[in-house]
Structure formats: structure tokens, C-alpha cells
């Protein structure tokens, strides 16, 4: 499923596709904005979105084998909730 498919699924519940597109965009933008501010998005029964800090480390160039330095960075992470895991399994 891609974003357009998700919009179509939401459009089946709301009155039209334009409102569905706005709703999906609003949810995604809210999650991104909250993570950018360093906060956590916890959706009970679904999962938690959070930002994890990656330490600086040494890596290797796969073509040459030369060592390269990889700088520290932040990365988004999703941890599925128990109810979500149970449904999938």
C-alpha cells in the first residue's frame, strides 16, 4: 500500500477524496513535526514513533575497503505496539 492507496481507503470513510488527502497529509505532517521537535508520538494499540541518536562510527567503503568516518545523526524509529504485533502474527 502506498500513500495514494491510503488516501483511497480514508476516502471510503469520509465524504470525498479531497478531505481524505487533507486528513492523511495532516497526520503525516503532525508526526514529522513532533519528531522534529524531539518529542515522541505514541499511538496506543498501534505503536510509537521516536527519534534515536546514532553515534559517530567508522565504516568501510564497500568498493575500495577504505575506512570512512560516519558522523553522528538522528534517525526516526517506529516501535510497533503489542496489539499491532499480535494482529500481524
N, C-alpha and C positions, 0 to 999 in steps of 0.2 A: 504494500500500500504506500502510495506517495501522498504528497500534500493535496493534490487535486482530488484524489480518491477520498481523502479525509473530509475535504470540503463537501463533496457529494454526499457522504454519509450524514454529515451535520445538516445539509440542506433537506434531507428526508424528514428531519425533526422540526426545523424552523420553517418559516413561511417561504423563504426563497434562497437562491444561491448567493446573492449579494450579501445578505445578512450572515449566511454561513461562512463566507470568505472573511468577513469582518470579524466574526467570532473566533475563528481559527487563528487569524493574524494577531488578534488581541491576546490570546492565550500564549502564543509563542513569544511575542514581544514582552509580555509580562514576565515570563520565565527568564528570558535573556537579560532583561533589565535588573531583575532581582539578583541573578547570579553575578552580574557585572558589579553590583554594589557590595558583593561579598556575603550576601545572605543565602539562606537555604530555602528551597521550595519543597515542602512536604505535602504530598497528596495521599491522604490516608487510604489504604487499600490498593493504591497503585504503585507508589514509590517516592523516592526522594532525589531531587536534583541538587547537586552541590558543586563547589569548586575545590579542587585539590591542588596543592602546591607540589610541583615536581622539582627536585633538587638538581643542581648542575651536575653533570656527569661527563665521563669520557666515552665516546663511541668510536666506531670504525667506519670508514668509507668502504662500502661493500665492493666497489670496483678496484680500489687500489690497496685496501687494507690499512691505509694510513689512519692514525688516531686523529680524532677531531673533538673539540670541546663543544658540548651541548649545554647551552645556558639554561638557567632555572626558568620555569614558566608555570603558568596556571592552566589547568585543564578542567573542562566540565566533566562531571561524572554522574551517572544515573545508577541508583541502587534500587532494584525492584522490591516492592513490599511483599509480605508473606502471602497475602490473598492473591496477588498477581502471579507469584511463583506457583502457587497451588493450582491455579486455573491452567497455566501453561503445562504443568507436569501432569 
